[in-house]
């Protein structure tokens, strides 16, 4: 008898890919009253994490996880997911009537089509959060959004599972998943790169504790962006300080040409948005874009005379 038969409304849960995400979601579902009955993982790190977060849960081959579960979490890297699904179906393991839920941001329910044709019930449940493998990963689920995609009849099931894990379901149409994921990756992943780059440049400028200096500034900037949108923009681009920007480019060209390229791309996007929002006058935008269009290989480039202000 499965857990769902012993306790009506409760599910026997299997985790395929018991890494950072799978072990956290499995534990959250267990805390909600479901029973994690089996897990599979490839690396020793995933085995250790499963033993820590899912104590007593047997680590077995993938086919055995699917056979034992009512709900199977497919928590593997994006690129591995299509191969896993097709391989699973090829093993002839019975998926009829089983909920198959993947956690990829990139894909909707369509990636599960091979299993769906075999009778599985497809769900895409993407937690919008970073997972580091630390103990607080499970706590981070509280109040976060999940990007949910599923066939209409399964939408209530998908949303209920998200709520049980402490999250908030947000519906993402199947044909918008790639755009959705690009937005999240661009915002979260590139933010880390920008912050690390800023800390490195501050270190080169002689700042002993760049993180301490940046923390309050970046916290305020993020809060302004989330509350006010582009209206929360400050800094030399928003002010139209072309001379200051020119000076930044000259120094970055000397210290870190790679950082200069990123600065130019983001400054152009910032100027375009500031202009469209009415924060930047057209004539100021024209001067800025002229500076941002200059070739760093040009001997006359750099050495701006604008006043540098924070």
N, C-alpha and C positions, 0 to 999 in steps of 0.2 A: 504494500500500500504506500503511495507517495504522500508527501507532506500535504499536497492539495486535497487529498482524500481524507486525511486525518483531521485537517482544519479547513473547513470550507472557506474559499476565498483566498487561501494562502497557497503559495506556489513553491514547488521544488526548483531551486535555482542552480544552474550550472554556470561556471565561469571558464571560458576558453580564452586564455591569455591573462593569467593571474599576476599581472604586473601592477604598476602604480594605480592605474584607473580601475582595472577589473577587481582588484582586491578591495579597493575603497568602496566601489558600488556594491560588491557582494556583501561587504560588512554592513553597509547602510540598509540593504534589503533585509538582511538578517535581523537588524535592530527593529525593522518595521514589522517583524513577525513571520517573514518568509523563512524558508530553510535552505541554506546553501548545502547541496548534497554532494557536489563533486567539482573539481577544478583541474585545469590543465595548464601547464606552462613549459616553456622551452629552457630558459636559463636557470641557473642555480639561484640567481637573485630573485626571480619570480617565485621559485619554490620557497625560498626563505620568507618572502613577503606573504605568501599564502599561509604558511605555517603560523606566522605572527598575527595576521589579521583574520584568518579563517581557521582558527584552531579546531583540530579534529576532522576537518574536511579532507577526504582522500584525494590525492593527486593521481589522476588516471589518464589514459589516452583520450584524445578528443572525442572519438566515437562513443566511449563509455560515458563521458560527460553529457553528451546529447541524449543518449539513451536513458539516463537517470533523471533528466530534468523536464519540467514543464516550461520553464523560461531559461533560455540559454543566452548569456551575455557574451558577445563576440568582441572582446576588447583587445584587438591586435592593431598594429600600425596600419595606416590607411592603405599603403601599397600592398600589404599582405592580405587584405580583406577579400578581394575578388577571388584570389586563388584558394583561400580557405573555404569560401562558400562553395565554389565549384568542386573542390576536392572532397568536401563533406558529402555532397550529393552523390559523387562518384563512388563512395564507399557503401552506398545503399543503406546507410543508417536511417531509421524511420524518423522523419521529421513531421509527419502528419499531425496537425493540430497543436504543434509546439510553437511557442512564442520565441522568435529569434530576434534579438535586439543588439544592434551594433552601436558603437559609441563614436564612430568617425564623424568629424565635422564636414569632411569633403563630400560624403555620399548621403543620398537619401535612402528610401526603401528599395529603390530599383536595383541596387547592387546585390540584394538578396533574391533577385528573381529566380535563379536556378532552384533555390530552396522553396520559394513560394510556389513554383510549379509542381513541386513535390508535396505540397500540402502544408508547408510551414506558414506561420503568421508573422509577417515582417514588421519590424519597428526600427526606426533610427532615433536614438536618444543620445544626443551629444551634450555632455556637461561643459558649460562655458566657464572653465576654470583650468588653471595649471596645477599639475600634480607632481610633487617632488619626491614622493616616496617617504616623506616624513609622517610621523604619527598624526599630525593635524590635518592630513588630507581628507579624512572622513568629516571632520568638523567644517571644512571649507565648503561642503555640499549645502550647508544650511543657507537657504535664501538665494542660491545662485540660479541663473537661467539654464534651461536645457533647450537646445534646438531640436524640435520634435517633427518628424515626418513619418507618416504611415498612411495606409489606405483608410479612407473615411470611416469604415465600420470599426477599425481598431484605434481610432483616435482617442476615445475615452479610456481605453486600456493603457495606452502610452502615457497619457496625461496623468492617470491615477498612479502609475509606477513612479513617475517623476515626483509627484507630490509626496508619495510615501518615502522617497529618499531625501526629502527636505527641500526639493528644488521647485522652481516655477517653470511650467512648460510654456514654451513660445513656439507657435506653429510656423514652420518654414516650408513653403511649397517645394515640391521635388525639383522643379526646374530652376530654383534659386539657391540651391545648396552650395554650389561653387562660389557664387558671389558672397553669400553669407560667410563661408569659411575664409575667403580672401580678406574680408573686412576684419574678421577676428584675428587672423594671423598677422595682418599688417599692423593692427593696433597693438596687440600684446607682444608678439615676438620682436617686431621692430622697435618697440618701446625699450625693451631690454638692451638691444644693440645701441640705441641712441644714448641711454643712460650710461652704459659702460664706456662708450666713446667719450662722453662729456667728462666722466670721472678721469679717464686717461689724460685728456687734454688739460684738465685742471691740475693733475699731478705734474704734468710737464710745465705748468705755469707756476709751480712751487707751492701749491696747496697741499698741506700735510694730510688732511682728512676730507677728501672730495665728497664722500657720501654724506658727511655731516653738513657740509655747505649746501649740497643739492637737495637734501631731503625736504626742508620746508618749502623751497621754491617749487620743486616739482609737485609736491603735494598740493600746493595752492593752484598751480597751473592745471593739474588734472581736475581738481574740483571746479575751477572756472570753466573748463571745457565741457564737463558733464552737465553743469547747471546752465551755462550761458551760451554754449556753442561757440561759433566764431566771434561773437560779441565779447567773449572773455579773452580775446587775443591782446597781448601786450608785446613790447619789444621794438627793435629798430625797423623791422619790415612794416609793422602796423603803423609806425610813426612816419614812414617814408624816408628814413635816414639812409639815403643811398651811400653817403660817404662812409658811414659806420660799417655798412655791409661790405663795401669795397675793401675797407681795412681788414675786416674779418677774413675775406677771401685771400688777401695777400698773405696774411699770417698762416692761414691753414694750408695754403699752397706750399709754404716753406716747411711747415711742421708735419702735415699729414695730408697729402693730395687726395687720399681716399676719403677722408673726412670732408675735404672741400667739395668733392663731387656730391656727397649726400647733402651737405649744406645748401648747395645750389639747387638741387632738385626740390628740397623741402621749402626753400625760400621762394621759389617760383610758384609752387602750389599755394603757399601762404599768401603771397601777393595777389594771386588770382582770386582767392576766396575773400581776402580783405577788400579788394576792389568791388567784387560782386555784392558784398555786404554793406558797402558805403563807408567802410572804415578808412579807406585809402583813396585819396583824390587821384583822378586819372593822370594828372601831370606828375605826381609823385610816383605813381606806379610805373610810368614810362621811364623815369630816371632809374628806378630800381631794376627794372627788367633789362635796361641797357647794361647796367653793371653786371647783372647775372648772366648776360649773354656773352661777356668778354671771354676770349680764349686765354687760359692761364699761360699758354706758351708764348703769348705776345709779350715782347720785351717791355712794352709800355704798361703792362697790366700791374695792378696792385698799388700799394702805398697810398690808400685813401686818406683824406684829411678830415673826415667827419669826426665829430666829437663822440667818444665812446661812453655810452651810458648803459647801465644795466637794463 
